[in-house]
Amino acid sequence: MQNKDAGGIKNISADMPLYPIRVAAKLLGISIPLLRLYEIEGFVLPYKKESKQRLYSQLDIDRLACVRKAITERKIGIAGVKMAFAMIPCWKIKGCSKADREKCEAYTSSEKPCWSYKHFDNVCETSPCSECPVYRDFTDCNHVKSAIIEHTNNNGKM
C-alpha cells in the first residue's frame, strides 16, 4: 500500500487505513455514532485492528462524503442511497458467470451494496470485499451514476 518515491518519502495510497473513527467523523463533520450507523448500514468497510479499533481510508471518507451529500443536499434517505449503490452492476465489473449470478444476493436484490452481503458459493466468496474493484472504485457519486447510466444505455452490457 505504501510506495517509496526516488527521494525515499513514502507515498500513501487512498485505500490505506489511516484515520481513527474520531478523526474520520471530524473530517466528515458528523458524530461518531452517525459514522457507526453508516458502517452498520453497509456504506463502508473500515479496517479493524486486532484491538477492534476502526481505521478509515481516504476512499472510505470519499464514499461517506458522497453519502452525506446525497442525504443532506439531495434529501435522499439512507434506503435510497443504499439502493443507488446496489444498482452498480457489480456482476459486470467482476465478470461473474451466469451460475455465479444465480447464487448471488447482490445480483437478485436491490436493497444494499454488493459489499454488504455475505457471499457464499460464488466468485466473491474467496476475496475480501474491501479489496474488490466495485468497493474500491465507487467512492464518488458521479462515478456511481456513470456506471448505472452506462449499464442502462448498453441494455445491461457493460
C-alpha positions in Angstrom: 0.0 0.0 0.0 2.9 2.3 0.5 5.5 3.1 -2.1 8.7 5.0 -1.8 9.5 7.6 -4.4 13.0 8.4 -5.5 13.6 10.7 -2.5 12.7 7.9 0.0 9.5 9.6 1.0 6.6 7.2 1.4 3.5 7.8 -0.8 0.3 6.9 0.9 -2.4 5.2 -1.2 -6.0 6.3 -0.9 -7.0 2.8 0.3 -4.6 2.8 3.2 -6.4 2.7 6.6 -5.2 5.8 8.4 -7.9 7.7 10.2 -9.3 6.6 13.6 -13.0 6.9 14.0 -12.8 10.3 15.8 -10.7 11.8 13.0 -12.9 10.3 10.3 -16.0 11.8 11.9 -14.3 15.2 12.2 -13.3 15.1 8.6 -16.9 14.4 7.6 -18.4 16.9 10.1 -20.5 14.2 11.7 -20.8 12.5 15.1 -19.1 9.2 15.9 -22.5 7.5 16.4 -23.6 8.6 12.9 -20.4 7.3 11.4 -21.0 4.0 13.2 -24.6 4.0 11.8 -23.2 4.4 8.3 -21.0 1.4 8.8 -23.9 -0.6 10.1 -25.9 0.4 7.1 -23.1 -1.0 4.9 -21.7 2.1 3.3 -18.1 1.4 4.4 -15.9 -1.5 5.4 -13.3 0.1 7.7 -10.2 -1.8 8.6 -10.4 -3.2 12.1 -7.2 -3.7 14.1 -6.8 -6.6 16.5 -7.9 -4.2 19.2 -11.1 -3.7 17.3 -10.2 0.0 16.6 -11.6 1.1 13.3 -9.3 2.8 10.8 -10.8 4.6 7.7 -9.0 5.2 4.4 -9.4 8.3 2.2 -11.6 6.2 -0.1 -13.9 5.5 2.9 -14.0 9.2 3.6 -14.8 10.0 0.0 -17.6 7.4 -0.1 -19.1 8.8 3.1 -18.9 12.3 1.8 -20.9 11.1 -1.2 -23.5 9.5 1.1 -23.7 12.7 3.2 -24.2 14.9 0.2 -27.0 12.6 -1.1 -28.7 12.7 2.3 -28.2 16.4 3.2 -28.3 18.2 -0.1 -30.4 15.9 -2.3 -32.7 14.8 0.5 -32.3 11.1 -0.3 -32.9 8.8 2.6 -30.5 6.0 3.7 -32.6 3.4 1.9 -32.4 5.4 -1.3 -28.6 5.8 -1.1 -28.2 2.1 -0.4 -30.4 1.3 -3.4 -28.2 3.6 -5.6 -25.1 1.7 -4.5 -26.9 -1.6 -5.1 -27.6 -0.5 -8.7 -23.8 -0.6 -9.5 -23.6 -3.6 -11.9 -21.0 -5.5 -9.9 -21.6 -8.7 -11.8 -20.5 -7.0 -15.0 -17.5 -5.3 -13.3 -16.4 -8.6 -11.8 -17.2 -10.7 -14.9 -19.5 -13.1 -13.0 -20.7 -16.2 -14.8 -24.4 -16.9 -15.1 -24.0 -19.6 -12.4 -22.4 -17.1 -10.0 -25.1 -14.5 -10.7 -27.9 -17.0 -9.9 -26.3 -17.7 -6.5 -25.6 -14.0 -5.6 -27.9 -11.9 -3.5 -26.3 -8.8 -4.8 -27.5 -9.7 -8.3 -31.0 -10.7 -7.3 -31.7 -7.9 -4.8 -31.5 -4.1 -4.9 -31.6 -3.4 -1.2 -28.0 -2.7 -0.4 -24.5 -2.5 -1.9 -22.9 -5.8 -3.0 -20.1 -5.5 -0.5 -22.8 -5.6 2.3 -23.8 -9.2 1.6 -22.2 -12.4 2.8 -21.1 -14.1 -0.4 -21.4 -17.9 -0.5 -20.7 -20.3 -3.3 -19.8 -17.6 -5.9 -16.8 -15.8 -7.3 -16.8 -13.2 -4.5 -16.7 -15.8 -1.7 -12.9 -16.0 -1.7 -11.9 -12.4 -1.8 -12.4 -9.6 0.8 -15.0 -7.0 -0.4 -12.7 -4.3 0.8 -10.2 -5.3 -2.0 -12.9 -5.6 -4.7 -12.8 -3.0 -7.5 -16.6 -2.5 -7.0 -15.9 -1.3 -3.4 -12.7 0.5 -4.1 -13.6 2.3 -7.3 -17.1 3.6 -6.5 -16.5 6.2 -3.9 -17.6 9.2 -5.9 -21.4 9.9 -6.5 -20.7 10.8 -10.1 -18.9 7.6 -10.8 -21.8 5.6 -9.4 -24.2 7.5 -11.6 -22.0 7.0 -14.7 -21.8 3.2 -14.1 -25.6 2.9 -13.8 -26.1 5.0 -16.9 -23.6 3.1 -18.9 -25.1 -0.2 -17.8 -28.6 1.1 -18.7 -27.5 2.5 -22.1 -25.9 -0.8 -23.0 -29.1 -2.7 -22.2 -27.2 -4.5 -19.4 -24.0 -5.0 -21.4 -21.1 -3.1 -19.9 
